[in-house]
Amino acid sequence: MKTFLLSAAVLAITSTVFAQPQAKKVADVAKFTNETIDFGKIKQSVPAKGTFTVTNISSTPLIIEQANPTCGCTISDYTKEPIAPGKTGVINATYNAANAGHFEKHLTVKFAGIDEMKSITFTGEVITAEEFDKAKAAAPAVEAKPATTAVAAPVPAKGVKKVKTKSSKK
């Protein structure tokens, strides 16, 4: 019985000592300003670009290892240098709006030292050039009012003589 208890105690201590530390999650190190971007209606054959902003909420530099699109219709780029604690980095996604219709695309983001992957999304609707131009023409025009800015002429200080200058005639 003593051997059994001793063996159980050694096993418990060994498993505790060699247990891996709790894995960090994306939520522990990074905060996204927005995890979804809605492009709304975009014109067919005109690429749309969206920017996701990520803030380092940890106490160590944060490195974006990859930000992979889930399809060939999207190109991504991201901050390559380490993001200092409290600072922000960006992930840019450019969508090739070749086909008309609703779309929902994802980017899979991987941070250094974090096993968990983060999925960010952008959505919208691609409409044909004709439909886009019609919608743009049908939208109520916003009347631009000219800006009025009053500029006061400089007033000479007391005791300062006004100097007249000759203007050059050509």
SEMAR-479957 format. One line per 2 residues: number of its first residue (from 1); for each residue x, y, z of N, C-alpha, C, O, CB. Coordinates in nm, 2 decimals, always signed. Glycine has a CB too. Example, Ala and Ser with C-alpha at 12.3 -4.5 7.8 and 13.67 -1.06 7.14 Angstrom:
// SEMAR-479957
1	+1.32:-0.57:+0.78:+1.23:-0.45:+0.78:+1.32:-0.33:+0.78:+1.42:-0.33:+0.85:+1.13:-0.45:+0.90 | +1.28:-0.22:+0.71:+1.37:-0.11:+0.71:+1.29:+0.00:+0.79:+1.34:+0.11:+0.80:+1.41:-0.06:+0.57
//
This chain:
// SEMAR-479957
1	+0.08:-0.12:+0.00:+0.00:+0.00:+0.00:+0.09:+0.13:+0.00:+0.06:+0.22:-0.07:-0.09:+0.00:+0.12 | +0.20:+0.12:+0.08:+0.29:+0.23:+0.09:+0.35:+0.26:-0.05:+0.37:+0.37:-0.09:+0.40:+0.21:+0.19
3	+0.38:+0.15:-0.12:+0.45:+0.17:-0.25:+0.35:+0.23:-0.35:+0.39:+0.32:-0.43:+0.49:+0.03:-0.30 | +0.22:+0.19:-0.34:+0.12:+0.25:-0.43:+0.10:+0.40:-0.40:+0.10:+0.48:-0.49:-0.02:+0.18:-0.41
5	+0.10:+0.44:-0.27:+0.08:+0.58:-0.24:+0.20:+0.66:-0.28:+0.19:+0.77:-0.33:+0.06:+0.60:-0.09 | +0.32:+0.60:-0.26:+0.44:+0.67:-0.30:+0.45:+0.69:-0.45:+0.49:+0.79:-0.50:+0.57:+0.59:-0.25
7	+0.41:+0.59:-0.52:+0.41:+0.59:-0.67:+0.31:+0.70:-0.72:+0.34:+0.77:-0.81:+0.37:+0.45:-0.73 | +0.19:+0.70:-0.66:+0.09:+0.80:-0.69:+0.14:+0.94:-0.67:+0.11:+1.03:-0.75:-0.04:+0.77:-0.62
9	+0.20:+0.96:-0.55:+0.26:+1.09:-0.52:+0.36:+1.14:-0.62:+0.36:+1.25:-0.66:+0.31:+1.10:-0.37 | +0.45:+1.05:-0.65:+0.56:+1.08:-0.75:+0.50:+1.11:-0.89:+0.54:+1.20:-0.95:+0.66:+0.96:-0.76
11	+0.40:+1.04:-0.93:+0.33:+1.06:-1.06:+0.27:+1.20:-1.06:+0.27:+1.27:-1.16:+0.23:+0.95:-1.08 | +0.20:+1.23:-0.95:+0.13:+1.36:-0.94:+0.23:+1.48:-0.94:+0.21:+1.58:-1.01:+0.05:+1.37:-0.81
13	+0.34:+1.46:-0.87:+0.44:+1.57:-0.87:+0.51:+1.58:-1.01:+0.53:+1.69:-1.06:+0.55:+1.54:-0.76 | +0.54:+1.47:-1.07:+0.61:+1.47:-1.20:+0.52:+1.53:-1.31:+0.56:+1.61:-1.39:+0.64:+1.33:-1.24
15	+0.39:+1.50:-1.31:+0.30:+1.55:-1.41:+0.28:+1.70:-1.39:+0.26:+1.77:-1.48:+0.16:+1.48:-1.40 | +0.28:+1.75:-1.26:+0.27:+1.89:-1.23:+0.39:+1.97:-1.28:+0.38:+2.07:-1.34:+0.24:+1.91:-1.08
17	+0.51:+1.91:-1.26:+0.63:+1.98:-1.29:+0.65:+1.99:-1.44:+0.69:+2.09:-1.50:+0.75:+1.90:-1.23 | +0.61:+1.88:-1.51:+0.63:+1.88:-1.66:+0.51:+1.93:-1.74:+0.51:+1.92:-1.86:+0.66:+1.74:-1.70
19	+0.41:+1.97:-1.67:+0.29:+2.02:-1.74:+0.32:+2.15:-1.82:+0.40:+2.23:-1.77:+0.17:+2.05:-1.64 | +0.27:+2.16:-1.94:+0.29:+2.28:-2.02:+0.21:+2.39:-1.96:+0.10:+2.38:-1.91:+0.26:+2.25:-2.17
21	+0.27:+2.51:-1.97:+0.20:+2.63:-1.93:+0.07:+2.65:-2.01:+0.07:+2.61:-2.13:+0.29:+2.75:-1.93 | -0.02:+2.72:-1.96:-0.14:+2.75:-2.03:-0.11:+2.83:-2.16:-0.04:+2.93:-2.15:-0.25:+2.83:-1.94
23	-0.16:+2.78:-2.27:-0.13:+2.84:-2.40:-0.20:+2.98:-2.41:-0.32:+3.00:-2.36:-0.18:+2.75:-2.52 | -0.13:+3.08:-2.46:-0.19:+3.21:-2.48:-0.29:+3.21:-2.59:-0.28:+3.13:-2.68:-0.08:+3.32:-2.50
25	-0.39:+3.29:-2.58:-0.49:+3.30:-2.68:-0.47:+3.44:-2.75:-0.41:+3.53:-2.70:-0.63:+3.29:-2.63 | -0.53:+3.45:-2.87:-0.52:+3.58:-2.94:-0.58:+3.69:-2.86:-0.52:+3.80:-2.85:-0.60:+3.57:-3.08
27	-0.69:+3.67:-2.79:-0.75:+3.77:-2.70:-0.66:+3.82:-2.59:-0.68:+3.93:-2.53:-0.88:+3.71:-2.64 | -0.55:+3.74:-2.56:-0.46:+3.78:-2.45:-0.36:+3.88:-2.50:-0.30:+3.95:-2.42:-0.39:+3.66:-2.39
29	-0.33:+3.89:-2.63:-0.22:+3.97:-2.69:-0.27:+4.07:-2.79:-0.20:+4.17:-2.81:-0.12:+3.88:-2.75 | -0.38:+4.05:-2.85:-0.42:+4.14:-2.96:-0.57:+4.18:-2.95:-0.65:+4.10:-2.92:-0.39:+4.08:-3.09
31	-0.60:+4.30:-2.99:-0.73:+4.35:-2.99:-0.76:+4.42:-3.13:-0.68:+4.51:-3.17:-0.77:+4.45:-2.88 | -0.86:+4.37:-3.20:-0.89:+4.42:-3.33:-0.99:+4.54:-3.32:-1.09:+4.52:-3.24:-0.94:+4.32:-3.43
33	-0.97:+4.65:-3.39:-1.07:+4.76:-3.38:-1.20:+4.71:-3.44:-1.30:+4.74:-3.39:-1.01:+4.88:-3.46 | -1.19:+4.63:-3.55:-1.30:+4.57:-3.61:-1.26:+4.44:-3.67:-1.15:+4.42:-3.73:-1.36:+4.66:-3.72
35	-1.34:+4.33:-3.65:-1.31:+4.20:-3.70:-1.39:+4.18:-3.83:-1.36:+4.08:-3.90:-1.35:+4.10:-3.60 | -1.48:+4.27:-3.87:-1.55:+4.26:-3.99:-1.56:+4.39:-4.06:-1.59:+4.49:-3.99:-1.69:+4.20:-3.97
37	-1.53:+4.40:-4.19:-1.55:+4.52:-4.26:-1.65:+4.49:-4.37:-1.65:+4.39:-4.44:-1.41:+4.56:-4.33 | -1.75:+4.58:-4.38:-1.85:+4.57:-4.48:-1.82:+4.68:-4.59:-1.84:+4.80:-4.56:-2.00:+4.59:-4.42
39	-1.79:+4.64:-4.71:-1.76:+4.73:-4.82:-1.88:+4.79:-4.88:-1.87:+4.89:-4.95:-1.68:+4.66:-4.93 | -2.00:+4.73:-4.85:-2.12:+4.78:-4.91:-2.13:+4.74:-5.05:-2.08:+4.63:-5.09:-2.13:+4.94:-4.89
41	-2.18:+4.83:-5.14:-2.19:+4.80:-5.28:-2.06:+4.85:-5.35:-2.03:+4.97:-5.34:-2.32:+4.86:-5.34 | -2.00:+4.77:-5.42:-1.88:+4.81:-5.49:-1.89:+4.78:-5.64:-1.96:+4.69:-5.68:-1.75:+4.74:-5.43
43	-1.82:+4.85:-5.72:-1.82:+4.84:-5.86:-1.74:+4.72:-5.91:-1.63:+4.70:-5.87:-1.77:+4.97:-5.93 | -1.81:+4.65:-6.00:-1.74:+4.53:-6.06:-1.61:+4.57:-6.13:-1.61:+4.67:-6.19:-1.84:+4.45:-6.15
45	-1.51:+4.49:-6.12:-1.38:+4.51:-6.18:-1.30:+4.62:-6.12:-1.19:+4.66:-6.17:-1.40:+4.54:-6.33 | -1.34:+4.67:-6.01:-1.27:+4.77:-5.93:-1.23:+4.71:-5.80:-1.32:+4.69:-5.71:-1.35:+4.91:-5.92
47	-1.10:+4.68:-5.77:-1.06:+4.62:-5.65:-1.10:+4.71:-5.53:-1.09:+4.83:-5.53:-0.91:+4.60:-5.65 | -1.14:+4.65:-5.42:-1.18:+4.72:-5.30:-1.08:+4.68:-5.19:-1.03:+4.57:-5.18:-1.32:+4.68:-5.25
49	-1.04:+4.79:-5.11:-0.93:+4.77:-5.01:-0.99:+4.80:-4.87:-1.06:+4.90:-4.86:-0.81:+4.85:-5.04 | -0.96:+4.72:-4.78:-1.00:+4.74:-4.64:-0.88:+4.72:-4.55:-0.79:+4.65:-4.58:-1.11:+4.64:-4.60
51	-0.88:+4.79:-4.44:-0.77:+4.79:-4.34:-0.83:+4.75:-4.20:-0.92:+4.81:-4.15:-0.70:+4.92:-4.33 | -0.77:+4.64:-4.15:-0.80:+4.60:-4.01:-0.69:+4.65:-3.92:-0.57:+4.64:-3.96:-0.81:+4.44:-4.01
53	-0.72:+4.71:-3.81:-0.62:+4.76:-3.72:-0.62:+4.67:-3.60:-0.72:+4.64:-3.54:-0.66:+4.91:-3.68 | -0.50:+4.63:-3.56:-0.48:+4.55:-3.44:-0.39:+4.62:-3.34:-0.28:+4.67:-3.38:-0.42:+4.41:-3.49
55	-0.43:+4.61:-3.22:-0.35:+4.68:-3.11:-0.29:+4.57:-3.02:-0.35:+4.47:-2.99:-0.44:+4.77:-3.02 | -0.16:+4.59:-2.99:-0.09:+4.49:-2.90:-0.13:+4.53:-2.76:-0.10:+4.63:-2.71:+0.06:+4.51:-2.92
57	-0.20:+4.43:-2.69:-0.25:+4.46:-2.56:-0.17:+4.38:-2.46:-0.20:+4.37:-2.34:-0.40:+4.42:-2.54 | -0.06:+4.32:-2.51:+0.03:+4.24:-2.41:+0.15:+4.33:-2.37:+0.16:+4.45:-2.41:+0.08:+4.11:-2.48
59	+0.23:+4.27:-2.29:+0.35:+4.35:-2.24:+0.48:+4.32:-2.32:+0.58:+4.37:-2.29:+0.37:+4.32:-2.09 | +0.47:+4.24:-2.42:+0.58:+4.21:-2.51:+0.55:+4.24:-2.65:+0.43:+4.25:-2.69:+0.62:+4.06:-2.49
61	+0.65:+4.26:-2.74:+0.62:+4.29:-2.88:+0.54:+4.18:-2.94:+0.56:+4.06:-2.91:+0.75:+4.31:-2.95 | +0.45:+4.22:-3.03:+0.36:+4.13:-3.10:+0.40:+4.13:-3.25:+0.42:+4.23:-3.31:+0.21:+4.18:-3.09
63	+0.41:+4.00:-3.30:+0.45:+3.99:-3.44:+0.34:+3.91:-3.51:+0.30:+3.81:-3.47:+0.59:+3.91:-3.45 | +0.30:+3.97:-3.62:+0.21:+3.91:-3.71:+0.29:+3.82:-3.80:+0.37:+3.86:-3.88:+0.12:+4.01:-3.80
65	+0.27:+3.68:-3.79:+0.35:+3.59:-3.87:+0.29:+3.58:-4.01:+0.36:+3.57:-4.11:+0.35:+3.45:-3.81 | +0.16:+3.58:-4.02:+0.09:+3.57:-4.15:-0.05:+3.61:-4.14:-0.12:+3.61:-4.03:+0.10:+3.42:-4.20
67	-0.10:+3.66:-4.25:-0.24:+3.70:-4.27:-0.29:+3.64:-4.40:-0.27:+3.71:-4.50:-0.27:+3.85:-4.25 | -0.33:+3.52:-4.40:-0.36:+3.45:-4.53:-0.51:+3.46:-4.57:-0.60:+3.43:-4.49:-0.32:+3.31:-4.52
69	-0.53:+3.50:-4.70:-0.67:+3.50:-4.75:-0.71:+3.36:-4.77:-0.63:+3.27:-4.79:-0.68:+3.59:-4.88 | -0.84:+3.33:-4.77:-0.89:+3.20:-4.79:-0.93:+3.17:-4.93:-0.97:+3.06:-4.96:-1.01:+3.18:-4.70
71	-0.90:+3.27:-5.02:-0.93:+3.25:-5.16:-0.83:+3.33:-5.24:-0.76:+3.41:-5.19:-1.07:+3.29:-5.20 | -0.82:+3.29:-5.37:-0.73:+3.36:-5.46:-0.77:+3.50:-5.51:-0.70:+3.57:-5.58:-0.70:+3.28:-5.58
73	-0.89:+3.54:-5.47:-0.95:+3.67:-5.51:-0.91:+3.78:-5.42:-0.95:+3.89:-5.44:-1.10:+3.66:-5.52 | -0.83:+3.75:-5.32:-0.79:+3.85:-5.22:-0.64:+3.85:-5.20:-0.57:+3.75:-5.20:-0.86:+3.82:-5.08
75	-0.58:+3.97:-5.19:-0.44:+3.99:-5.16:-0.43:+4.05:-5.02:-0.51:+4.15:-4.99:-0.37:+4.08:-5.27 | -0.34:+4.01:-4.94:-0.32:+4.07:-4.81:-0.18:+4.11:-4.79:-0.09:+4.06:-4.85:-0.36:+3.97:-4.70
77	-0.17:+4.21:-4.70:-0.04:+4.27:-4.66:-0.06:+4.31:-4.52:-0.17:+4.34:-4.47:+0.01:+4.39:-4.75 | +0.05:+4.31:-4.44:+0.04:+4.34:-4.30:+0.17:+4.40:-4.24:+0.27:+4.39:-4.31:+0.00:+4.21:-4.22
79	+0.16:+4.45:-4.13:+0.28:+4.51:-4.06:+0.38:+4.40:-4.03:+0.34:+4.30:-3.97:+0.24:+4.58:-3.93 | +0.50:+4.41:-4.09:+0.60:+4.31:-4.08:+0.68:+4.32:-3.95:+0.73:+4.22:-3.90:+0.69:+4.31:-4.20
81	+0.71:+4.45:-3.91:+0.79:+4.47:-3.79:+0.71:+4.44:-3.66:+0.59:+4.45:-3.66:+0.85:+4.61:-3.79 | +0.78:+4.41:-3.55:+0.71:+4.38:-3.43:+0.63:+4.51:-3.38:+0.68:+4.62:-3.40:+0.81:+4.34:-3.32
83	+0.51:+4.48:-3.33:+0.43:+4.59:-3.28:+0.45:+4.60:-3.13:+0.43:+4.51:-3.05:+0.27:+4.56:-3.31 | +0.50:+4.72:-3.09:+0.53:+4.74:-2.95:+0.41:+4.74:-2.86:+0.30:+4.76:-2.91:+0.60:+4.88:-2.93
85	+0.42:+4.71:-2.73:+0.30:+4.71:-2.64:+0.23:+4.84:-2.65:+0.29:+4.95:-2.64:+0.35:+4.68:-2.50 | +0.10:+4.83:-2.66:+0.01:+4.95:-2.67:+0.01:+5.02:-2.80:-0.07:+5.11:-2.82:+0.06:+5.05:-2.57
87	+0.09:+4.97:-2.90:+0.09:+5.03:-3.03:+0.00:+4.95:-3.13:-0.04:+4.84:-3.09:+0.23:+5.04:-3.09 | -0.02:+5.00:-3.25:-0.11:+4.93:-3.35:-0.03:+4.89:-3.47:+0.07:+4.95:-3.51:-0.22:+5.02:-3.38
89	-0.08:+4.79:-3.54:-0.04:+4.75:-3.67:-0.16:+4.73:-3.76:-0.27:+4.74:-3.71:+0.05:+4.61:-3.66 | -0.14:+4.70:-3.88:-0.25:+4.69:-3.98:-0.24:+4.56:-4.06:-0.13:+4.51:-4.08:-0.26:+4.81:-4.07
91	-0.35:+4.52:-4.10:-0.37:+4.41:-4.20:-0.45:+4.47:-4.31:-0.57:+4.50:-4.29:-0.43:+4.28:-4.13 | -0.40:+4.47:-4.43:-0.47:+4.53:-4.54:-0.52:+4.41:-4.63:-0.45:+4.31:-4.65:-0.38:+4.62:-4.63
93	-0.64:+4.42:-4.68:-0.70:+4.32:-4.77:-0.75:+4.39:-4.89:-0.83:+4.48:-4.88:-0.81:+4.24:-4.69 | -0.71:+4.34:-5.01:-0.76:+4.40:-5.13:-0.83:+4.28:-5.20:-0.78:+4.18:-5.23:-0.64:+4.45:-5.22
95	-0.96:+4.31:-5.23:-1.05:+4.21:-5.29:-1.07:+4.25:-5.44:-1.10:+4.36:-5.47:-1.19:+4.21:-5.22 | -1.05:+4.15:-5.52:-1.06:+4.16:-5.66:-1.21:+4.14:-5.70:-1.26:+4.03:-5.70:-0.97:+4.06:-5.74
97	-1.28:+4.25:-5.72:-1.43:+4.24:-5.74:-1.46:+4.20:-5.88:-1.53:+4.28:-5.96:-1.49:+4.38:-5.71 | -1.42:+4.08:-5.92:-1.45:+4.03:-6.06:-1.59:+3.99:-6.09:-1.64:+4.01:-6.19:-1.35:+3.92:-6.09
99	-1.65:+3.92:-5.99:-1.78:+3.86:-6.01:-1.89:+3.93:-5.94:-1.87:+3.97:-5.82:-1.78:+3.71:-5.97 | -2.00:+3.96:-6.00:-2.11:+4.03:-5.94:-2.18:+3.94:-5.84:-2.18:+3.81:-5.85:-2.21:+4.07:-6.05
101	-2.23:+4.00:-5.73:-2.30:+3.92:-5.63:-2.24:+3.95:-5.49:-2.14:+4.02:-5.48:-2.29:+3.77:-5.66 | -2.31:+3.89:-5.39:-2.27:+3.91:-5.25:-2.14:+3.83:-5.23:-2.13:+3.72:-5.28:-2.38:+3.87:-5.15
103	-2.06:+3.88:-5.14:-1.94:+3.80:-5.10:-1.91:+3.82:-4.96:-1.95:+3.92:-4.89:-1.82:+3.85:-5.19 | -1.85:+3.72:-4.90:-1.80:+3.71:-4.76:-1.67:+3.64:-4.77:-1.66:+3.52:-4.80:-1.90:+3.65:-4.66
105	-1.56:+3.71:-4.74:-1.43:+3.65:-4.75:-1.36:+3.66:-4.61:-1.39:+3.75:-4.53:-1.34:+3.72:-4.86 | -1.26:+3.58:-4.59:-1.19:+3.57:-4.46:-1.04:+3.57:-4.48:-0.99:+3.53:-4.58:-1.24:+3.44:-4.39
107	-0.98:+3.62:-4.38:-0.83:+3.62:-4.37:-0.80:+3.54:-4.24:-0.86:+3.57:-4.14:-0.77:+3.76:-4.37 | -0.71:+3.45:-4.24:-0.66:+3.38:-4.12:-0.53:+3.44:-4.07:-0.43:+3.45:-4.15:-0.65:+3.23:-4.15
109	-0.54:+3.49:-3.95:-0.42:+3.57:-3.90:-0.35:+3.48:-3.79:-0.42:+3.42:-3.71:-0.47:+3.70:-3.83 | -0.22:+3.47:-3.80:-0.14:+3.39:-3.71:-0.03:+3.49:-3.65:+0.04:+3.56:-3.72:-0.06:+3.27:-3.78
111	-0.03:+3.49:-3.51:+0.06:+3.57:-3.44:+0.17:+3.48:-3.38:+0.15:+3.36:-3.35:+0.00:+3.65:-3.32 | +0.30:+3.53:-3.38:+0.41:+3.45:-3.33:+0.39:+3.41:-3.18:+0.35:+3.50:-3.10:+0.54:+3.53:-3.34
113	+0.41:+3.29:-3.15:+0.40:+3.24:-3.01:+0.26:+3.20:-2.97:+0.24:+3.16:-2.85:+0.46:+3.34:-2.92 | +0.16:+3.22:-3.06:+0.02:+3.19:-3.03:-0.02:+3.08:-3.12:-0.01:+3.09:-3.24:-0.07:+3.32:-3.04
115	-0.07:+2.97:-3.06:-0.12:+2.86:-3.14:-0.25:+2.88:-3.21:-0.27:+2.84:-3.32:-0.13:+2.73:-3.05 | -0.33:+2.96:-3.14:-0.47:+2.99:-3.20:-0.46:+3.08:-3.32:-0.37:+3.17:-3.33:-0.55:+3.06:-3.09
117	-0.54:+3.06:-3.42:-0.55:+3.14:-3.54:-0.67:+3.23:-3.52:-0.77:+3.20:-3.45:-0.56:+3.06:-3.67 | -0.67:+3.35:-3.58:-0.78:+3.45:-3.57:-0.83:+3.47:-3.71:-0.76:+3.48:-3.81:-0.74:+3.58:-3.51
119	-0.97:+3.46:-3.73:-1.03:+3.48:-3.86:-1.09:+3.62:-3.86:-1.17:+3.65:-3.77:-1.13:+3.37:-3.89 | -1.06:+3.70:-3.96:-1.12:+3.83:-3.98:-1.19:+3.83:-4.11:-1.16:+3.75:-4.20:-1.02:+3.95:-3.97
121	-1.30:+3.91:-4.12:-1.39:+3.90:-4.24:-1.42:+4.03:-4.30:-1.42:+4.13:-4.24:-1.52:+3.84:-4.19 | -1.44:+4.02:-4.44:-1.49:+4.14:-4.51:-1.60:+4.09:-4.60:-1.59:+3.99:-4.66:-1.38:+4.22:-4.58
123	-1.70:+4.18:-4.61:-1.82:+4.14:-4.69:-1.86:+4.26:-4.78:-1.81:+4.37:-4.77:-1.94:+4.10:-4.60 | -1.95:+4.23:-4.87:-2.01:+4.34:-4.95:-2.08:+4.28:-5.07:-2.11:+4.16:-5.07:-1.89:+4.42:-5.01
125	-2.12:+4.36:-5.16:-2.19:+4.32:-5.28:-2.13:+4.39:-5.40:-2.12:+4.51:-5.41:-2.34:+4.35:-5.27 | -2.08:+4.31:-5.50:-2.03:+4.36:-5.62:-2.15:+4.37:-5.72:-2.22:+4.28:-5.74:-1.92:+4.26:-5.68
127	-2.16:+4.49:-5.77:-2.26:+4.52:-5.87:-2.20:+4.56:-6.00:-2.08:+4.62:-6.00:-2.36:+4.63:-5.82 | -2.27:+4.54:-6.11:-2.21:+4.57:-6.24:-2.18:+4.72:-6.25:-2.24:+4.80:-6.18:-2.31:+4.52:-6.36
129	-2.10:+4.76:-6.35:-2.06:+4.90:-6.36:-2.19:+4.98:-6.40:-2.20:+5.09:-6.35:-1.96:+4.91:-6.48 | -2.28:+4.93:-6.48:-2.40:+5.00:-6.51:-2.49:+5.02:-6.39:-2.54:+5.13:-6.37:-2.48:+4.92:-6.62
131	-2.51:+4.92:-6.31:-2.59:+4.93:-6.19:-2.52:+5.03:-6.09:-2.59:+5.11:-6.03:-2.61:+4.80:-6.12 | -2.39:+5.02:-6.08:-2.32:+5.11:-5.99:-2.34:+5.26:-6.03:-2.36:+5.34:-5.95:-2.17:+5.08:-5.98
133	-2.32:+5.28:-6.16:-2.34:+5.42:-6.21:-2.48:+5.47:-6.20:-2.50:+5.59:-6.17:-2.30:+5.43:-6.36 | -2.58:+5.38:-6.22:-2.72:+5.42:-6.20:-2.74:+5.46:-6.05:-2.81:+5.56:-6.02:-2.82:+5.31:-6.24
135	-2.69:+5.37:-5.96:-2.71:+5.40:-5.82:-2.65:+5.53:-5.77:-2.70:+5.60:-5.69:-2.66:+5.28:-5.73 | -2.53:+5.55:-5.83:-2.46:+5.67:-5.80:-2.53:+5.80:-5.85:-2.54:+5.90:-5.78:-2.32:+5.67:-5.86
137	-2.59:+5.79:-5.97:-2.67:+5.90:-6.03:-2.80:+5.92:-5.95:-2.84:+6.03:-5.94:-2.70:+5.87:-6.18 | -2.86:+5.81:-5.90:-2.98:+5.82:-5.83:-2.97:+5.88:-5.69:-3.06:+5.93:-5.63:-3.05:+5.69:-5.83
139	-2.85:+5.87:-5.63:-2.82:+5.91:-5.50:-2.84:+6.06:-5.49:-2.79:+6.14:-5.58:-2.68:+5.87:-5.45 | -2.91:+6.12:-5.39:-2.93:+6.26:-5.38:-2.79:+6.33:-5.37:-2.71:+6.30:-5.29:-3.02:+6.30:-5.26
141	-2.78:+6.43:-5.45:-2.66:+6.51:-5.45:-2.65:+6.60:-5.33:-2.75:+6.66:-5.29:-2.65:+6.59:-5.58 | -2.54:+6.61:-5.27:-2.52:+6.69:-5.15:-2.47:+6.83:-5.21:-2.37:+6.84:-5.27:-2.42:+6.63:-5.05
143	-2.55:+6.93:-5.18:-2.51:+7.06:-5.23:-2.40:+7.12:-5.15:-2.40:+7.13:-5.03:-2.63:+7.16:-5.22 | -2.29:+7.15:-5.22:-2.17:+7.20:-5.15:-2.19:+7.35:-5.14:-2.22:+7.42:-5.24:-2.04:+7.17:-5.23
145	-2.18:+7.40:-5.03:-2.18:+7.55:-5.00:-2.04:+7.60:-5.00:-1.95:+7.54:-4.93:-2.26:+7.58:-4.87 | -2.02:+7.71:-5.07:-1.89:+7.77:-5.06:-1.85:+7.81:-4.92:-1.93:+7.86:-4.85:-1.87:+7.89:-5.16
147	-1.73:+7.78:-4.89:-1.68:+7.82:-4.75:-1.65:+7.97:-4.75:-1.59:+8.02:-4.84:-1.55:+7.74:-4.71 | -1.70:+8.03:-4.65:-1.67:+8.18:-4.64:-1.58:+8.20:-4.52:-1.60:+8.16:-4.41:-1.80:+8.26:-4.61
149	-1.47:+8.25:-4.56:-1.37:+8.28:-4.45:-1.33:+8.42:-4.46:-1.29:+8.48:-4.56:-1.24:+8.19:-4.48 | -1.35:+8.49:-4.35:-1.31:+8.63:-4.34:-1.17:+8.64:-4.29:-1.13:+8.58:-4.19:-1.41:+8.71:-4.24
151	-1.10:+8.72:-4.37:-0.96:+8.74:-4.33:-0.94:+8.89:-4.29:-0.97:+8.97:-4.38:-0.86:+8.70:-4.44 | -0.91:+8.92:-4.17:-0.89:+9.06:-4.13:-0.76:+9.11:-4.18:-0.66:+9.04:-4.18:-0.90:+9.07:-3.98
153	-0.76:+9.23:-4.23:-0.63:+9.30:-4.27:-0.55:+9.33:-4.14:-0.61:+9.36:-4.04:-0.66:+9.43:-4.35 | -0.42:+9.31:-4.15:-0.34:+9.34:-4.04:-0.34:+9.48:-3.99:-0.34:+9.57:-4.08:-0.19:+9.30:-4.07
155	-0.35:+9.50:-3.87:-0.36:+9.64:-3.81:-0.22:+9.67:-3.75:-0.17:+9.59:-3.67:-0.48:+9.65:-3.71 | -0.16:+9.78:-3.79:-0.03:+9.82:-3.73:-0.04:+9.85:-3.59:-0.14:+9.91:-3.54:+0.03:+9.93:-3.81
157	+0.06:+9.81:-3.51:+0.06:+9.84:-3.37:+0.08:+9.99:-3.35:+0.13:+10.06:-3.43:+0.17:+9.76:-3.30 | +0.03:+10.04:-3.23:+0.05:+10.18:-3.20:+0.19:+10.22:-3.20:+0.28:+10.15:-3.15:-0.01:+10.21:-3.06
159	+0.21:+10.33:-3.26:+0.35:+10.39:-3.27:+0.43:+10.33:-3.38:+0.54:+10.37:-3.40:+0.42:+10.36:-3.14 | +0.37:+10.25:-3.46:+0.44:+10.19:-3.58:+0.38:+10.26:-3.70:+0.26:+10.27:-3.72:+0.42:+10.04:-3.59
161	+0.47:+10.32:-3.78:+0.43:+10.39:-3.90:+0.40:+10.29:-4.01:+0.46:+10.19:-4.03:+0.53:+10.49:-3.95 | +0.29:+10.32:-4.09:+0.26:+10.24:-4.20:+0.36:+10.27:-4.31:+0.37:+10.39:-4.34:+0.11:+10.26:-4.24
163	+0.42:+10.17:-4.37:+0.51:+10.20:-4.48:+0.45:+10.17:-4.61:+0.39:+10.06:-4.63:+0.64:+10.11:-4.46 | +0.45:+10.27:-4.70:+0.39:+10.25:-4.83:+0.50:+10.19:-4.92:+0.62:+10.23:-4.92:+0.34:+10.39:-4.89
165	+0.46:+10.10:-5.00:+0.55:+10.04:-5.09:+0.50:+10.07:-5.23:+0.38:+10.08:-5.26:+0.56:+9.88:-5.07 | +0.60:+10.08:-5.32:+0.56:+10.10:-5.46:+0.54:+9.96:-5.53:+0.62:+9.87:-5.51:+0.67:+10.18:-5.54
167	+0.43:+9.95:-5.59:+0.41:+9.83:-5.66:+0.48:+9.83:-5.80:+0.47:+9.94:-5.86:+0.26:+9.79:-5.68 | +0.53:+9.73:-5.84:+0.60:+9.73:-5.97:+0.50:+9.72:-6.08:+0.41:+9.64:-6.08:+0.71:+9.61:-5.98
169	+0.53:+9.81:-6.18:+0.44:+9.81:-6.30:+0.51:+9.74:-6.41:+0.63:+9.77:-6.43:+0.39:+9.95:-6.33 | +0.44:+9.66:-6.48:+0.51:+9.59:-6.60:+0.45:+9.64:-6.73:+0.49:+9.60:-6.83:+0.49:+9.44:-6.59
//
